[in-house]
Amino acid sequence: MQRSLDSAIRQLNSQDISDDEVHTLARFVRAAFIIGNRDVESMAKFAVKAVLVRRKSRANAEAKDQINRS
């Protein structure tokens, strides 16, 4: 699981990743493992996709907040 987490962090470019996102990656790597996935790269890709979806969702929410403030 650690190799999957390390790979996911590298895929997201560790300089652009927050502690919150590292925790999210770890949770999703763990979830992939729990459901039976044992492929290092597959677990990493699953976690990266989850973080990217979360980033997009947050960006959309922030944009809506700014529109509502205007």
LOMIGU-202754 format. One record per residue (C-alpha): residue number from 1; x, y, z. Coordinates in nm, 2 decimals, m for minus. Layout:
REM LOMIGU-202754
+-----+--------+--------+--------+
|  nr |     px |     py |     pz |
+-----+--------+--------+--------+
| NUM |      X |      Y |      Z |
...
+-----+--------+--------+--------+
END
This chain:
REM LOMIGU-202754
+-----+--------+--------+--------+
|  nr |     px |     py |     pz |
+-----+--------+--------+--------+
|   1 |   0.00 |   0.00 |   0.00 |
|   2 |   0.29 |   0.24 |   0.07 |
|   3 |   0.42 |   0.20 |  m0.28 |
|   4 |   0.08 |   0.28 |  m0.42 |
|   5 |   0.06 |   0.59 |  m0.20 |
|   6 |   0.41 |   0.70 |  m0.31 |
|   7 |   0.32 |   0.65 |  m0.67 |
|   8 |   0.00 |   0.85 |  m0.63 |
|   9 |   0.18 |   1.14 |  m0.47 |
|  10 |   0.44 |   1.13 |  m0.76 |
|  11 |   0.15 |   1.13 |  m1.01 |
|  12 |   0.00 |   1.44 |  m0.86 |
|  13 |   0.34 |   1.61 |  m0.84 |
|  14 |   0.42 |   1.62 |  m0.47 |
|  15 |   0.49 |   2.00 |  m0.47 |
|  16 |   0.13 |   2.08 |  m0.56 |
|  17 |  m0.03 |   1.84 |  m0.31 |
|  18 |  m0.17 |   1.94 |   0.03 |
|  19 |  m0.16 |   1.74 |   0.35 |
|  20 |  m0.54 |   1.70 |   0.32 |
|  21 |  m0.49 |   1.55 |  m0.03 |
|  22 |  m0.22 |   1.31 |   0.10 |
|  23 |  m0.47 |   1.19 |   0.36 |
|  24 |  m0.73 |   1.15 |   0.09 |
|  25 |  m0.49 |   0.95 |  m0.13 |
|  26 |  m0.41 |   0.72 |   0.17 |
|  27 |  m0.78 |   0.66 |   0.24 |
|  28 |  m0.85 |   0.57 |  m0.12 |
|  29 |  m0.55 |   0.35 |  m0.15 |
|  30 |  m0.66 |   0.17 |   0.17 |
|  31 |  m1.02 |   0.14 |   0.03 |
|  32 |  m0.89 |  m0.01 |  m0.30 |
|  33 |  m0.69 |  m0.26 |  m0.10 |
|  34 |  m0.98 |  m0.35 |   0.13 |
|  35 |  m1.20 |  m0.43 |  m0.17 |
|  36 |  m0.94 |  m0.67 |  m0.30 |
|  37 |  m0.72 |  m0.47 |  m0.53 |
|  38 |  m0.35 |  m0.57 |  m0.50 |
|  39 |  m0.21 |  m0.40 |  m0.81 |
|  40 |   0.02 |  m0.11 |  m0.70 |
|  41 |  m0.05 |   0.11 |  m1.00 |
|  42 |  m0.42 |   0.04 |  m1.01 |
|  43 |  m0.46 |   0.15 |  m0.65 |
|  44 |  m0.25 |   0.46 |  m0.72 |
|  45 |  m0.46 |   0.56 |  m1.02 |
|  46 |  m0.78 |   0.50 |  m0.82 |
|  47 |  m0.66 |   0.73 |  m0.55 |
|  48 |  m0.54 |   1.00 |  m0.79 |
|  49 |  m0.87 |   1.00 |  m0.97 |
|  50 |  m1.05 |   1.05 |  m0.63 |
|  51 |  m0.83 |   1.35 |  m0.55 |
|  52 |  m0.88 |   1.51 |  m0.89 |
|  53 |  m1.26 |   1.47 |  m0.87 |
|  54 |  m1.24 |   1.63 |  m0.52 |
|  55 |  m1.03 |   1.92 |  m0.65 |
|  56 |  m1.28 |   1.98 |  m0.93 |
|  57 |  m1.58 |   1.97 |  m0.69 |
|  58 |  m1.41 |   2.22 |  m0.46 |
|  59 |  m1.33 |   2.45 |  m0.75 |
|  60 |  m1.69 |   2.44 |  m0.86 |
|  61 |  m1.81 |   2.51 |  m0.51 |
|  62 |  m1.57 |   2.81 |  m0.48 |
|  63 |  m1.69 |   2.95 |  m0.81 |
|  64 |  m2.05 |   2.92 |  m0.71 |
|  65 |  m1.97 |   3.10 |  m0.38 |
|  66 |  m1.80 |   3.38 |  m0.56 |
|  67 |  m2.10 |   3.42 |  m0.80 |
|  68 |  m2.34 |   3.43 |  m0.50 |
|  69 |  m2.12 |   3.70 |  m0.33 |
|  70 |  m2.14 |   3.92 |  m0.64 |
+-----+--------+--------+--------+
END
